[in-house]
Amino acid sequence: MVGAMTRYRRIIPAIGLLMLAACTPSHFEPPQLAGRPALVDDAGKPRLWVLTKQEEQRQVAVGGPGRRSGGSRDDTFFHFDLQALDTETARPLWKQRLLTLGDDEARGTRPSRVIGSAAHGALLGQDGGVVWLVLDNEPWAVSAADGKPIANEAGIEQRNPELKGLLPSESKFYGFDQGLVVMTADARQLVIRGPALKAVPYVPTPVPVAPPELKSNGTPRIVPLRIAIGDVPARLVELDGQRIGLYSDAEAKDAADDTFGDHLRYPYSILKEGAQVRRRFWHANTVPTTRFDETFDRFTAFTPIDPAPTFLNGRFVKVPGTDDAMPLDPPAGVLVWHNTRIDNEGRLAVTRLDTTLKSLWTAELPISETPNSPAVSYWPLPGRLLVMGARQTLEDGVTSWQTHVVSVALADGSSTTWQMDAK
C-alpha cells in the first residue's frame, strides 16, 4: 500500500471523530511549482509534467446539531498534485493527488496545527515506465502513463527487505542516474532501477571527459573562466557559411578585440551587457594568425548588417545544455528571444528568422522576464517550442506571479497557452 495514502487516511478518521456537522467551501491558495517541470516519455509521446503544492484552508463545523452546542475550527492542508500537459495544445491531460499533509490530531474548535508548510517536492527523472520523485523527504515511484503511485518508502522496503529502516529521511540523499540513487542511512550507495524496483550497488554512469585543450604547438591552452552571472546567452551563429553576431555596439567592439582568438573560440567570454540593451546583427570578420609559433583564427572586426531587425535583450534560442544557437530546418534559420519592454509590463517574445535575417513571425508570450521573475524553461520539440514561465501582475499594490505554459508552432508562430493557477 502506498505510504501517502496511509498518511492521508490518518487525517480523515481524526476528523470523523469530531462528528462533522457541515463544511463551508474551502479556500485554496494558488498552486506553487514544486521543483522544475520535466518532459516525460509516455509510450513515445512527450508530456510535460508539473508538480505543484497547494495550500487549502478549510473551515470545519464541529459539535452537536444545535447552534449553541456547535462550533467551528480552521484546518490547514497542503496538497501535492501531479499534472501532465499535452505538448501541442498545452492543455492538461490528467491530474493526480499524490500527498496531503495536515494535522491528524486536530480536536475541538481550536485551529489545526499548520503541518507541511515547509515540505518540498521535486521530479527526479524517468526510468522506462517509472518516474521518480521526492515528496516531503520521501522517495516515490509513479507510472509514466498516468502518474498513479507505484511505491513510496513502504513499497520500496517491501520489494527490498534489506533496506528496512535504512532509507534516509532527508531528500538530499536521493538523486537520479537512470534510476533512483540512494545513499542509505549506513552510507552505502545503491540505485533502484527497472519495473521490479530492485536495489543494486550503484556504479555511476561514465561521464565523457573532454581531453585538455592544446594549442597548435602542443602546449596547454588557458581556458577563460565562465564568470557571467546567470545564463550565458548565445549571440553568435553560422548562417550560410557566415558567422553572424547579435551584439550591442559595446559587445561587438569587445568581441573584435581578439588578439589571441579567445573571443572566437569561447564566445561566452565576450562582454555581456544588461537586459536593457538593444542588439543588432553583425558580420564577424576573421583572419588566420600566427603568434608565438601557434596558428589560430581570430576576430578582426564586426560590420553592421543593414537593413536587419534589432532586438531588446536579443539572443538566440539555444540547444538546451549548450552554448550553441538552435538551428531550424526547413526553412533554415534561427529563433531569437527578446523582450517587448524594459519595465514590468514587458513580455518575453520569440521571433523566427531565415538565413537572410528576414523575420518570418513573432510570438509574444504571456511571460515576464525581469530580474525578479521565476526562471523560464523551454523544450524544443518536433515542429514546436514549449515554454514555461510566469507573468507578473500587480493588483492593489500586491505583486503576484501567474505561471503559463505556451506551445509555439515553429511553422507560423501560432500558439496555445495554459495558465496553471487559473480558477
C-alpha positions in Angstrom: 0.0 0.0 0.0 1.3 3.4 -0.9 2.6 5.3 2.1 1.0 8.6 1.1 -2.5 7.1 1.1 -1.7 5.8 4.6 -0.7 9.2 5.7 -3.8 10.8 4.2 -6.1 8.2 6.0 -4.5 9.2 9.3 -6.2 12.6 8.8 -9.6 11.5 7.8 -10.6 9.3 10.8 -9.4 12.0 13.2 -11.7 14.5 11.6 -14.5 11.9 11.6 -14.3 11.5 15.4 -15.3 15.2 15.8 -18.8 14.5 14.4 -18.6 16.8 11.4 -21.8 18.7 11.0 -21.0 20.7 7.9 -18.2 22.2 5.9 -18.1 25.6 4.3 -16.3 25.8 0.9 -12.5 25.6 1.2 -10.2 28.5 0.3 -7.3 27.4 -1.9 -4.2 29.4 -2.4 -2.8 29.4 -5.9 -0.7 26.3 -6.6 3.0 26.7 -6.5 5.6 24.9 -8.5 7.4 22.2 -6.6 10.8 21.7 -8.3 11.3 22.1 -12.0 8.9 20.7 -14.6 10.1 17.9 -16.9 9.3 16.1 -20.1 8.2 12.5 -19.7 8.0 9.9 -22.4 4.6 8.3 -22.4 4.8 5.4 -24.9 6.7 7.6 -27.4 4.6 10.8 -26.7 6.3 13.6 -24.9 4.3 15.0 -21.9 5.1 18.0 -19.8 4.8 17.0 -16.1 4.3 19.7 -13.5 4.4 19.0 -9.7 2.6 21.6 -7.6 2.0 22.3 -3.9 -1.2 24.0 -2.9 -2.5 25.2 0.5 -6.1 24.7 1.5 -7.8 26.4 4.4 -11.0 24.6 5.4 -13.5 25.8 8.0 -15.0 22.8 9.7 -18.2 22.8 11.7 -17.9 20.5 14.8 -20.0 19.5 17.8 -23.7 18.8 18.1 -26.6 19.7 15.9 -27.7 22.7 18.0 -26.3 26.1 17.3 -25.2 26.7 20.9 -23.6 23.3 21.2 -21.7 23.5 17.9 -18.6 25.4 16.8 -16.0 25.5 14.1 -12.3 25.4 13.5 -9.9 26.2 10.7 -8.0 23.3 9.3 -4.9 23.8 7.0 -3.9 21.2 4.5 -1.1 21.1 1.9 -1.7 19.1 -1.3 0.9 17.8 -3.7 -0.6 17.3 -7.2 1.0 16.0 -10.4 -0.3 17.2 -13.7 0.5 16.1 -17.3 0.1 18.5 -20.2 -0.2 17.9 -23.9 2.9 19.5 -25.5 0.9 20.6 -28.7 -2.2 22.1 -27.1 -0.7 23.0 -23.7 -3.8 21.5 -22.1 -3.9 19.3 -19.0 -4.4 15.6 -19.8 -4.8 14.3 -16.2 -4.1 15.3 -12.6 -3.1 13.0 -9.7 -3.3 14.0 -6.0 -0.2 12.3 -4.5 0.1 13.5 -1.0 -1.9 15.6 1.5 -0.3 16.9 4.7 -2.2 18.2 7.7 -2.8 17.9 11.4 -4.1 14.4 12.2 -4.6 15.2 15.8 -6.9 18.2 15.4 -9.5 18.3 18.1 -12.4 20.6 19.3 -12.7 24.1 18.0 -9.1 25.1 18.0 -7.5 25.7 14.6 -5.4 22.7 13.4 -1.6 23.0 13.6 0.0 24.1 10.3 1.9 20.9 9.3 3.5 20.6 5.9 4.3 24.3 5.1 8.0 23.5 4.9 7.6 20.3 2.9 9.2 20.2 -0.6 8.8 18.1 -3.7 10.7 17.5 -6.9 10.7 15.4 -10.0 13.9 13.5 -10.3 13.9 11.5 -13.6 12.4 8.7 -15.7 13.4 5.1 -15.9 11.3 3.4 -18.5 7.7 3.3 -17.3 8.6 4.6 -13.9 9.1 8.3 -12.9 10.9 9.1 -9.6 10.0 12.0 -7.3 10.8 13.1 -3.8 7.9 14.3 -1.7 8.4 15.6 1.8 11.8 13.8 2.0 10.3 10.5 0.8 11.0 8.8 -2.5 8.1 8.0 -4.8 7.8 5.9 -7.9 4.8 6.7 -10.2 3.6 5.5 -13.6 4.8 7.3 -16.6 1.4 6.7 -18.3 -0.9 8.3 -15.7 1.1 9.4 -12.7 -0.5 6.8 -10.4 1.6 5.8 -7.4 3.6 2.6 -7.7 5.5 2.7 -4.5 6.9 5.0 -1.9 9.1 4.3 1.1 7.0 1.4 2.4 6.7 -0.1 -1.1 10.4 0.2 -1.7 11.2 -1.6 1.6 8.6 -4.3 0.7 10.5 -5.0 -2.6 13.9 -4.7 -0.9 13.7 -6.1 2.7 17.4 -5.4 3.2 16.6 -1.7 3.1 14.1 -1.8 6.0 14.8 1.2 8.2 17.8 2.3 6.1 16.1 4.7 3.6 17.3 8.2 4.5 14.9 10.8 6.0 16.4 13.8 4.0 15.8 14.4 0.3 19.5 15.5 -0.2 20.4 11.8 0.0 18.4 10.9 -3.1 19.4 11.5 -6.7 18.8 10.1 -10.2 21.0 8.3 -12.7 18.9 6.0 -14.9 17.1 5.2 -11.7 16.7 6.3 -8.1 20.2 6.8 -6.5 20.1 6.4 -2.7 22.7 7.0 -0.1 21.4 4.7 2.7 21.5 5.6 6.3 24.5 3.3 6.8 26.4 5.2 4.0 26.0 2.7 1.1 25.3 3.9 -2.4 22.6 2.0 -4.2 20.4 2.5 -7.3 16.8 1.3 -7.8 16.1 0.5 -11.4 13.6 -1.4 -13.6 10.0 -2.2 -13.1 10.7 -4.5 -10.2 12.3 -1.6 -8.3 15.1 -3.7 -7.0 18.1 -2.1 -5.4 21.6 -2.9 -6.6 25.1 -1.4 -5.8 25.4 1.9 -7.6 28.0 2.4 -10.3 27.9 5.9 -11.7 27.2 6.2 -15.4 30.5 7.2 -17.1 30.6 10.9 -18.0 32.7 11.7 -21.0 35.6 13.9 -20.0 37.0 16.1 -22.7 40.8 15.9 -23.1 42.7 19.0 -22.1 42.8 21.7 -24.8 46.1 22.1 -26.5 47.4 24.8 -28.7 48.5 24.0 -32.3 52.1 23.8 -30.9 51.1 21.2 -28.4 51.2 23.3 -25.2 48.2 23.5 -22.9 45.6 26.2 -23.6 44.4 28.6 -20.9 40.6 28.5 -21.0 38.8 31.7 -19.8 36.6 31.3 -16.8 32.8 31.4 -17.2 32.3 34.3 -14.8 29.0 35.6 -16.3 26.1 35.8 -13.7 23.1 33.8 -14.8 22.6 32.1 -18.2 25.2 32.8 -20.9 23.3 34.0 -24.0 24.0 32.6 -27.4 24.9 35.6 -29.6 27.0 34.0 -32.4 25.7 31.7 -35.1 26.8 30.4 -38.5 24.3 31.0 -41.3 25.0 30.1 -44.9 28.7 29.7 -44.1 28.9 33.2 -42.5 29.5 34.0 -38.8 26.7 36.3 -37.6 26.8 38.1 -34.3 23.9 39.5 -32.3 25.5 42.2 -30.2 25.2 45.7 -28.9 27.8 48.2 -30.1 29.9 47.8 -27.0 29.7 44.0 -27.1 30.7 44.0 -30.8 33.7 46.3 -30.0 34.8 43.9 -27.2 34.4 40.8 -29.4 36.6 42.4 -32.1 39.4 42.9 -29.5 40.6 39.3 -30.1 44.4 39.3 -30.1 44.7 35.6 -29.0 41.4 34.3 -30.6 39.7 33.6 -27.3 36.6 35.5 -28.2 36.1 33.4 -31.3 37.0 30.2 -29.6 35.0 31.0 -26.4 32.1 33.3 -27.3 30.9 33.3 -23.6 34.0 35.4 -22.8 32.6 38.4 -24.8 31.2 41.3 -22.9 27.5 40.8 -21.8 25.6 44.0 -21.3 22.4 44.0 -19.2 18.8 43.2 -20.2 18.1 46.8 -21.1 20.4 46.8 -24.2 19.3 46.6 -27.8 21.3 44.2 -30.1 21.6 44.2 -33.8 23.3 41.8 -36.3 26.9 42.0 -37.4 29.1 40.2 -39.9 32.0 38.7 -38.0 35.3 39.1 -39.9 38.0 36.6 -39.1 41.6 36.0 -40.2 44.2 33.2 -39.6 47.0 34.4 -37.3 50.4 33.1 -36.3 51.7 34.2 -32.9 54.4 32.6 -30.8 54.6 29.6 -33.2 50.8 29.0 -32.8 48.4 29.4 -35.6 44.7 30.2 -34.9 41.7 32.2 -36.2 40.6 35.4 -34.5 38.0 38.1 -35.0 39.3 41.3 -36.6 36.1 43.4 -37.0 32.4 43.3 -36.8 30.4 45.0 -39.6 26.8 46.0 -39.0 24.2 44.3 -41.2 21.7 46.8 -42.6 18.8 46.6 -43.0 18.2 44.0 -40.3 15.9 43.9 -37.2 17.2 44.9 -33.8 16.0 43.3 -30.6 15.7 44.4 -27.0 17.8 42.0 -25.0 18.1 39.8 -28.1 19.8 36.4 -28.0 19.4 33.2 -29.9 17.4 30.3 -28.6 20.0 27.7 -27.6 20.2 24.0 -27.9 19.5 23.0 -24.3 22.6 22.2 -22.3 24.9 24.0 -24.7 26.0 27.5 -25.7 25.0 26.9 -29.4 22.2 28.5 -31.2 19.4 26.1 -32.1 19.3 25.6 -35.9 16.0 25.4 -37.8 15.2 23.5 -40.9 13.2 23.8 -43.2 13.4 26.6 -43.9 16.9 27.1 -42.4 17.2 29.9 -39.8 17.2 30.7 -36.1 15.0 31.7 -33.3 15.7 34.9 -31.2 14.5 35.6 -27.7 13.8 39.2 -26.9 11.7 41.5 -24.7 8.9 43.8 -25.6 9.6 46.5 -23.0 12.1 47.2 -20.2 9.6 47.7 -17.5 7.3 45.3 -15.6 4.8 45.5 -18.5 7.3 43.9 -20.7 6.9 40.3 -22.0 9.1 37.7 -23.4 8.9 37.2 -27.2 10.4 34.9 -29.8 11.0 35.7 -33.5 11.9 33.3 -36.3 14.4 34.5 -38.8 15.5 32.9 -42.1 19.2 32.8 -43.3 18.8 36.3 -44.7 17.7 37.6 -41.3 14.3 38.3 -42.5 11.6 38.0 -39.8 9.1 35.3 -40.6 6.9 35.7 -37.5 7.0 36.9 -33.9 5.1 35.4 -31.0 4.6 37.4 -27.8 4.4 35.2 -24.8 2.4 35.8 -21.6 5.6 35.6 -19.6 7.6 38.3 -17.8 11.3 38.5 -17.8 12.7 40.7 -15.1 15.4 40.3 -12.5 12.8 39.0 -10.1 10.9 36.7 -12.5 10.9 33.0 -11.9 13.2 31.1 -14.3 11.9 30.4 -17.8 12.1 26.8 -19.0 11.8 25.6 -22.6 11.9 22.4 -24.6 12.5 22.1 -28.4 10.1 19.5 -29.9 9.5 18.5 -33.5 7.8 21.5 -35.1 7.2 23.2 -31.7 8.8 25.1 -28.9 7.3 24.5 -25.5 7.9 27.3 -23.0 7.0 27.7 -19.3 7.3 30.8 -17.2 5.4 33.3 -15.1 3.7 36.7 -15.8 4.0 39.4 -13.3 0.7 41.0 -12.2 0.1 44.0 -9.9 -3.3 44.3 -8.1 -4.0 46.7 -5.3 -0.3 47.2 -4.9 0.4 43.5 -4.5 2.7 41.7 -6.9 1.9 38.1 -7.9 3.0 35.6 -10.5 0.9 33.6 -12.8 2.5 30.5 -14.3 1.9 29.9 -18.0 2.8 27.0 -20.4 2.9 28.0 -24.1 3.2 25.7 -27.1 4.5 27.7 -30.1 4.3 26.2 -33.7 7.6 26.8 -35.4 5.9 26.9 -38.9 3.9 30.1 -38.3 4.3 31.2 -34.7 0.8 30.4 -33.7 0.5 29.3 -30.0 -1.8 27.8 -27.4 -1.5 28.7 -23.7 -2.5 27.2 -20.4 -2.5 29.2 -17.1 -1.5 26.8 -14.4 -3.2 28.6 -11.5 -6.4 29.7 -13.3 -9.6 29.2 -11.3 
